[in-house]
Amino acid sequence: MKGFLKSERGRFWILVAIVSISGFSQGMLLPLIAVIFEQDGVSSALNGLSATGLYVGTLLIAPFMEPQLRKFGYKPLILVGGGLVILSLLLFPLWKSVLFWFVLRILIGVGDQALHFSTQTWITSTSSQHRLGRNIAIYGMSFSIGFGAGPLFVPMVEIFEALPFIVSGLLCLLAWSLVFSLRNDFPEVSGSAMTAKGTAGRFKAAVIIAWVAFLPPLGYGFLEASLNAIYPVYALRQSIEVGMVSIMLAAFSAGAIATQLPLGNLSDRIGRRKVLLLALLGGAAVFATASFYETNAWLTVGFFAFAGMFVGSTFSLGISYMADLMPKDLLPTGNLLCGIAFSIGSLAGPSMGGLFIEYSGGLSFLLLIAGILLLIAVLIALNSNVKKVETI
């Protein structure tokens, strides 16, 4: 067992486990707080604004992440990030306040940024080209499994309001403890990373090289945050029960889990860009169709599962696409920018979603999601960059 933990394979599966539990805490936290605030009479606009705290944290800390990773290595950043998430989760039950919970969500965002940036870069930097899509798909699938399980724990709030926070914190603690068994490592530094002096220079170089690869994480951030933080509010106002909302969100994640690995393998064979266009256009079509049948809760569950099969992989496909385009020594910068793009989308999701519900005059919330996915698909289709896999 000790030999497995020290091996490259063991390290990969420990990182996957960490991401899965982190996904669980995020998947639970977004709808949980949305439901608590909605039941307490907090407006949908303020509810959505509060949900942005997580992504404010990720953006605030993002410019400082890469230098720390290059200086201290992967393991310390994962330990610090995971520890901050655990502490914040356990502090939620101490005081129920919109402002206090917003601050805690910012701290969780800071911890999640450190954790995801480190694990994501570690995997992309050490994966061979022919297995990159598969490994990132497993990474994304593990997050989806955790994220999908999270909403199922929301009804625990009816037993004891603090219980979901405590359970999530303890599960994160269990996964976090596995990190101590890993040997520290550092990202590669040479070539363009040295030429592009400073964080700003590396950011500029990475954006020029692979800007199109940051669009799928941006779209997935918008989708994930708006579905989990604002759709519960929209659904409750449509007289759909909390338990059914949890099933809908879990169905989306189940669909994503089902196709995460097949789409990752397919992207290794036919190219990331083609698979991304298929996923985004398919997802937009499903959400647009679902908007006509959303009064039927069980039919909506089916649509959510089907949509998840298309767009549940867009984040991991975007990371793989970025890794195809980016020089290896700029991978930490590229991974960081994927996280920043995801955070920007996640900030926009709850804010735009809350305002959409307030002022759309009854227009289906699902049409907003379909429109965003379609816009990103068009931008990718218009881009002339072709990844290395397609030219082999």
Secondary structure, 3 states (H helix, E strand, C coil): CHHHHHCHHHHHHHHHHHHHHHHHHHHHHHHHHHHHHHHCCCCHHHHHHHHCHHHHHHHHHHHHHHHHHHHHCHHHHHHHHHHHHHHHHHHHHHCCCHHHHHHHHHHHHHHHHHHHHHHHHHHHHHCCHHHHHHHHHHHHHHHHHHHHHHHHHHHHHHCCCCHHHHHHHHHHHHHHHHHHHCCCCCCCCCCHHHHCCHHHHHHHHHHHHHHHHHHHHHHHHHHHHHHHHHHHHHHHHCCCCHHHHHHHHHHHHHHHHHHHHHHHHHHHHHCHHHHHHHHHHHHHHHHHHHCCCCCCHHHHHHHHHHHHHHHCCHHHHHHHHHHHHCCHHHHHHHHHHHHHHHHHHHHHHHHHHHHHHHHCCCCCHHHHHHHHHHHHHHHHHHCCCCCHHHHC
